[in-house]
Amino acid sequence: MAILAEPFSTLGDRQAAFAQLKERLHEVVARAPQRRSLPTAIPGLDHLLGGGFPCGSVVALEGSGLSAGRWGVVASLLAQATRRGLAAVIDDGALYPPALAQAGVCLDRLLVVPAQTALRIARAADMLLRSRICRIVVMPVAALRAAVWARLAGLAHRMDALLVVVSAQATQELAIVTGLRLRCILERAIVRGARGVWCRFEGYDLRAELHKHKRSAPGAHARLRAFASEAC
């Protein structure tokens, strides 16, 4: 890009030069490689997200009450990721690996890092992102300062990794750095067979609602089904 050495004589000259520079910058952005998305293999959700979760970003998976919806999405995402490489989960004690295995996750390609306190969770996420071992890191929400969340978001961006935070509701500090906020809302429990002790629970019908996404307006949603084998 050429540097103009002579001063502009008129306001019109400055405006024309600025318009030319703006056009060149748009061309550079258009030619730049776009970060790809990581599909969840849930058709309705991938369509809603434009292909999947965006690499190089922080994603908040939210939902009150039962965690089956959030972990159903996580399990499907991890199943896709571990077919091609390694993934990691920071476990605060709520993880149930057999349910992940039933959902198709290759456990021999899943790193499980136990961490109970906010400080240890943050350190584990930091080390996993820096290591470049895993393209996907899943962690529970923790009470972290805004600077810590900004640091983790910066690492995810530089390492082209996906940091998924599972929470009932994103904190204000977390919400600022997320590239995507997705809320899973329980709509119906799926039961087969006779009522009472003879019935069989099979899963949930869910509503996945976007609260923040650069490609879609807030409020866009898709209906999903999480099966019992995915509810860990």
C-alpha positions in Angstrom: 0.0 0.0 0.0 1.5 3.3 -1.1 2.2 6.1 1.4 1.1 9.6 0.3 4.0 11.9 1.0 2.4 15.2 -0.1 -0.2 17.0 2.0 -3.8 17.1 0.8 -4.7 20.5 -0.7 -8.5 20.3 -0.2 -11.1 18.6 1.9 -12.3 16.8 -1.2 -8.8 15.3 -1.8 -8.8 14.0 1.8 -12.2 12.5 1.4 -11.3 10.8 -1.9 -8.1 9.4 -0.4 -9.9 8.1 2.6 -12.6 6.4 0.4 -9.8 4.8 -1.6 -8.0 3.5 1.5 -11.3 2.1 2.9 -11.9 0.3 -0.4 -8.5 -1.3 -0.3 -9.0 -2.4 3.3 -12.3 -4.1 2.4 -10.4 -5.9 -0.4 -7.8 -7.1 2.1 -10.5 -8.4 4.5 -12.3 -10.1 1.7 -9.2 -12.0 0.6 -8.2 -13.0 4.1 -8.9 -16.6 5.0 -12.1 -17.1 7.0 -11.9 -19.1 10.3 -13.8 -22.3 9.8 -16.5 -23.7 12.1 -16.6 -26.9 14.0 -19.9 -28.8 13.3 -21.9 -30.4 16.1 -23.5 -33.0 13.8 -26.9 -31.7 15.0 -28.4 -30.6 11.7 -30.8 -28.0 13.1 -28.2 -26.4 15.3 -25.5 -26.4 12.6 -27.9 -24.7 10.2 -28.7 -22.1 12.9 -25.0 -21.4 13.5 -24.1 -21.3 9.8 -22.0 -24.5 10.0 -21.2 -25.0 13.6 -19.3 -23.3 16.5 -16.7 -20.7 15.2 -13.1 -21.6 15.8 -10.9 -19.1 17.6 -13.6 -18.0 20.0 -15.3 -18.5 23.3 -18.8 -20.1 23.3 -21.2 -20.0 26.3 -23.6 -22.9 26.4 -26.3 -21.8 28.9 -29.5 -23.3 30.4 -31.2 -23.4 33.7 -32.3 -26.5 35.5 -31.4 -29.8 33.9 -28.0 -29.8 32.2 -29.0 -32.5 29.6 -29.5 -30.1 26.8 -26.1 -28.4 27.2 -24.2 -31.6 27.7 -26.1 -33.2 24.8 -24.7 -30.5 22.5 -21.3 -30.8 24.1 -21.3 -34.6 23.7 -22.2 -34.4 20.0 -19.5 -31.8 19.4 -16.9 -33.9 21.3 -17.9 -37.0 19.3 -17.1 -35.2 16.1 -13.9 -33.7 17.4 -12.4 -37.0 18.8 -13.0 -38.8 15.5 -10.3 -36.5 14.0 -8.0 -35.6 17.0 -7.9 -34.8 20.7 -10.3 -32.8 22.8 -10.3 -31.8 26.4 -12.8 -31.3 29.3 -12.0 -29.6 32.5 -14.0 -31.6 35.1 -15.3 -30.0 38.3 -16.9 -33.2 39.4 -20.0 -33.2 37.2 -18.7 -35.2 34.3 -19.9 -38.7 33.6 -17.6 -40.3 30.9 -19.8 -43.4 30.2 -22.5 -41.1 28.9 -20.0 -39.4 26.7 -19.0 -42.8 25.3 -22.6 -43.7 24.6 -22.9 -40.5 22.6 -20.0 -41.5 20.4 -17.1 -39.7 22.1 -13.7 -41.6 21.7 -12.6 -41.5 25.3 -9.1 -42.5 24.4 -8.8 -39.2 22.6 -10.4 -37.1 25.4 -8.2 -35.4 28.0 -10.1 -35.0 31.3 -8.5 -32.5 33.7 -9.9 -32.4 37.2 -10.2 -28.9 38.7 -12.4 -27.8 41.5 -11.6 -24.1 42.2 -11.9 -21.1 39.9 -8.1 -20.6 40.0 -7.4 -24.2 39.0 -10.0 -24.2 36.3 -8.5 -21.0 34.8 -5.0 -22.4 34.9 -6.1 -25.6 33.3 -7.8 -23.8 30.5 -4.8 -21.5 30.0 -2.4 -24.5 29.8 -4.6 -26.5 27.4 -5.1 -23.6 25.0 -1.4 -22.8 25.1 -0.4 -26.4 24.4 -2.2 -26.5 21.0 -2.9 -30.2 21.8 -6.7 -29.8 21.5 -8.8 -27.8 19.1 -11.7 -27.9 21.6 -11.6 -27.3 25.3 -14.7 -27.6 27.4 -14.8 -26.0 30.9 -17.4 -25.2 33.6 -18.2 -21.6 34.3 -16.0 -20.1 37.1 -16.0 -16.8 39.0 -13.1 -15.2 37.1 -12.2 -11.6 36.7 -12.8 -9.8 33.3 -9.0 -9.7 32.7 -8.8 -13.5 33.0 -11.7 -14.1 30.6 -10.1 -11.7 28.2 -6.8 -13.6 28.4 -8.5 -16.9 27.7 -10.4 -15.4 24.8 -7.2 -14.0 23.4 -5.5 -17.4 23.6 -8.4 -19.1 21.9 -8.2 -16.6 19.1 -4.5 -16.9 18.6 -4.4 -20.7 18.8 -7.5 -21.0 16.6 -9.1 -23.1 19.3 -12.7 -23.4 20.6 -13.3 -22.7 24.3 -16.8 -23.9 25.3 -18.0 -22.7 28.7 -21.0 -24.7 30.2 -23.0 -22.6 32.6 -26.6 -21.9 33.8 -26.1 -18.3 32.7 -23.0 -16.5 31.5 -21.6 -13.9 33.9 -21.2 -10.4 32.8 -17.5 -10.8 32.5 -17.9 -14.0 30.4 -20.6 -12.5 28.2 -18.3 -9.7 27.1 -15.7 -12.0 25.5 -18.0 -14.6 24.0 -18.4 -14.9 20.2 -21.5 -17.0 20.7 -24.0 -17.5 23.5 -26.5 -20.4 23.1 -29.2 -21.1 25.6 -30.8 -24.6 25.8 -34.4 -24.5 27.0 -36.3 -27.7 28.0 -39.6 -28.0 26.2 -40.7 -31.6 26.7 -39.5 -34.8 28.3 -39.7 -37.9 26.0 -41.1 -41.0 27.6 -41.9 -44.3 25.9 -44.1 -47.1 27.1 -46.8 -47.4 29.8 -47.0 -44.8 32.6 -45.5 -45.2 36.0 -42.6 -47.6 36.8 -42.9 -49.3 33.4 -42.3 -46.3 31.3 -38.9 -45.6 29.7 -37.2 -42.1 29.6 -35.6 -41.4 26.3 -34.6 -37.8 26.3 -35.7 -34.2 25.9 -37.0 -31.9 23.2 -35.1 -28.6 23.5 -35.2 -25.1 22.1 -31.7 -23.7 21.3 -31.9 -20.0 21.3 -29.1 -17.6 20.2 -28.4 -14.8 22.6 -25.3 -13.6 20.8 -23.9 -14.4 17.4 -22.2 -12.4 14.7 -24.0 -14.1 11.8 -27.6 -14.1 13.3 -29.8 -11.7 15.2 -30.5 -12.5 18.9 -33.6 -14.6 19.3 -33.0 -16.9 16.3 -33.7 -20.5 17.5 -33.8 -24.2 16.5 -35.6 -27.2 18.0 -33.4 -30.1 19.0 -33.7 -33.5 20.6 -31.2 -34.7 23.2 -31.4 -38.4 23.9 -30.9 -40.0 27.3 -27.6 -41.5 26.3 -26.3 -37.9 25.6 -27.5 -36.5 28.9 -24.4 -36.6 31.1 
